[in-house]
Amino acid sequence: MNVGEVAALTGVTVRTLHHYDRIGLLSPSGRSASGYRQYSAADLDRLHQALVYRELGFSLEEVATLLDDPDVDPVEHLRRQHRLLLDRVARDQRMVAAVEKEMEARQMAIHLTPEERFEVFGDRDPAQYGEEVEARWGDTEAYAQSTRRTAAYGKDDWLRIKAEGDDLVRRMAEALRSGVAPDSADAMDLAEEHRQQITANFYDCPPEIHAALGRMYVEDERFTATYEAVAPGLAQWVSTAVQANAARSAG
């Protein structure tokens, strides 16, 4: 093949091929009667190996050294390139995961470093549900309010909010264990405190929206699992208390 054909086949410019010839990285095996470069199948194999190494970040000098090593055959080059490419794929996958995590966090307006998010939320980072939350409620005023408010929160704000929420859940669990009926005044007062926390920290939460949240605590297994991990039966107890409180407010 002549230089133009090689350029068309590989996507490498003629100018680049001439440069590779000048520096000895890829000199064509033959010349035509008119002196034009002619590349053999072996030349194309060397060019392919060189292009892969360049893609992997090796300098031209390093590529030449690798390809001219008499102790390494073409199959060994392929094995090495395969190994290096797999390593790069693994690095890229980690980078993609990190970027996706940051995208989710920004969608949830949680502007914390990864270390701060772990400190606040542990392994239950709410950012992992960012796309789902936006898909379900992204066009609501509640979502817009929550996004605006949480955008200004720092680590101390999130620690305070989490501490308040954990304390309330602890008191709800104590009430459950003490035999407090979920539709009693005491239980409904705890449910009302829960509603007020949402309103103060995230979005205006009227009783009817709170009642819908209460139903989610038993309809969505993820919510149920969170409450059940604190005390068996707590998800249903909280759900009933929330809905009873909504009915009390409506009455």
N, C-alpha and C positions, 0 to 999 in steps of 0.2 A: 504494500500500500504506500502511496505517496503521502507527503505531509498533510496535504489538504484533506485527503480521505481519512487519515488518522484523526485530524482535528474534528471533522464532521462526526466520526464515530464516537469519540470519547468526550466531546465537549470542551477539550483543551484547545486553546488558541494556537494558531500557527506560530505566533511570536513566542509563546511559552515553550513550544516544542523546540524552536530554534535555540532558546536559552538553555533548555535541558541538554541539548547537544553540545553547546559551547562549554558548559561546566562539567561535561562527562557523565551526567546522571543518566541520560538516555541518548546514546549515539546510534543512529540507524545502522543496520548491518550491511546495507549496500547502497550503491549509487547507480542511477541510470546512466546511459551513455552521455546524457546531457549534463550530468553532475547533480541531478536532483536526488534528494534523500528518498530511500526506499526502506520501509519497515517490515520486518518479518513477524511471524506469529510469536516468536520468542521475545522480540522487542515489545510487542503489545502486552505480553504477560508482565514484563518488567515495568512497563508504564502503569499497568493496573496496580501492581504492588506498590509502586511509588505513590500513586494517587491515594491509595488507602492509608498509607503511612502519613501522607500530608494531611489528610482529613483527620487523622488521630492527633495531629499537632506537632509532628516531628519536623525539624528544619530540613532544608534540602541537603545540608551536609550530613545530618544524621541519617537521612534516607539513603544517601549514597553509601555510607559506611555499612548500613545494614544489608543493603542489596549486594554489596561487593564482598561480604564475608564469605570466604571459601568454605567455611565449615557449616553453612546453613543452606539447605536445599529449598526449592520452591514450596514444598509441602510444609516445611518448618515455618516458612514465612506466613503461610496461610494459618497455621495453628496459632502463631504469635498474634497475628492480626485478629483472629477470631477471639482470642482471650482478651485482647485489649478492647475490642469492640464491646464484648460482654461487660467488661468493667465500666466502660463509658455508659452503656445502657443503664446499668445499675445506678451510677451516679446521677444520670439524667432523671431516672425514676424518682430518686430521692428528692431532687430539685423540684420536679413536678409536684410531688406530694407536699413539699414545703410551700410552694406557691399557691396550690389549691387551698391549703390550710389558711394561708394569709388572706386569700380571696374570701373564704367563708367568714373569717373573723371580721373583715371589713364590711361584708354584707350585713353582719350582725352588729356593726358599729362597736365592736369590742377592740379598742385600740390599746392592746397590751402586748408586751413582748411574750414570746413562747414561755419563758420562765415564769413571768407574772401570771399568765393564763393557767399554767399548771399549779402555781401556788394558790390561786383563787378557786379554780374549778376541779383540780385534780385531773383524773382521766375522763371526766364528764364535761368536756369542753362544749358549751352550747353552740359554738361556731359550726360544729359538724352538722347541725340541722338548719344552717342558714338558708340553703337553697329550698328546702321543704317549707320553711316558715314563709319565705318570700312568695313561693308559689301559691300557698294557701291563703295568706293574709296580706300580701304585698300591696293590694289596692285599697286597703282599709285605713281609716284615720288612726286606729289604734297602732298599726304598724308604723305609720309615719311619725306618730308621737314618740313611740318607743325608740325609733332610730334617731330622732333628734335628741332625745334626752341622754341616751346611752353614749352618743358620740362624744359627750363632754365628760364622761366618767373615767377616772383613773383607777389605779389599783386600790387605793384606800376606799373609794366609793364602792367598788365591787366587794371588797372584804366586808364592809359594813352591811351591804345588802345581803350578802350570803350569811353573815352572822345573825341578822334579824330573821331571815328565813329559817335557818337551822334551829334557832331558839323557838320559833313558833311551831315548827314540826315536832320538836321535842315535847312541847307542852300538849300538843294534840295527841301524841302517842301516850303521854302520861294520863290524859283524860280517858283515852280508849282503855288502857289497862285498869283504870280505876272504876270502870263500868259506867262512865258518863254516857248517856244516850246521845246519839249523833243529832237528834232533833230537839235536844233540850236547849234551854236558854244559854247555858254555859258553852255548849258546843257551837251554837250559832254565834256567840260572841267571838270565839276563836276564828270562826269562818269570816266574820266581819273584819277582824284584824288582818286576815289574809287578803281580803279584797282591798283594804286600805293600803296595805303594803304595795300591791300592784299599782294602785292609783298614784301613790306617792313616788314610786321609783320608775315606772314604765309608761303607763298610759291610763287614761280615764277608764275605769272598769265599773260600769253600772251593774246592778244586781243581775240583770238578764244575761249579760256577758259572763259574769262570774258563774252563774248557774250552768252555762254551756261548758265552761272550764271544768266545773265539778263533774259533769258527765264524762268528760275526756279522761278523768282520772281512773275510771273503771273501763272505759271503752278502748283506750290506747294502752297496750301492754307495757310500753316504755314508762309511762307515768305510773301505772300500777306497780311495776317492778321497783321504781324508786321509793314509793311509799311502803311497799311490803318489806323492803330491805330494812326499814326502820322498825316496823312492828307488823306482824301478821294481822290482816284485816284493816289496816290503817287506810288504804286507798278507798275502800267502800265507806268507811267512817267519815273521812274528809269529804267525799263526794256527797254523802247524805247531808252532812252539816252545811255544806256550801249551798245546796239546793234548798234546804230548809230555811236558811238565812235569807236567800233571795225571795222565797215566798213570804217570809215575815216582813221584809222591806216592802214588797208589793202590797201587802195587806195593811 
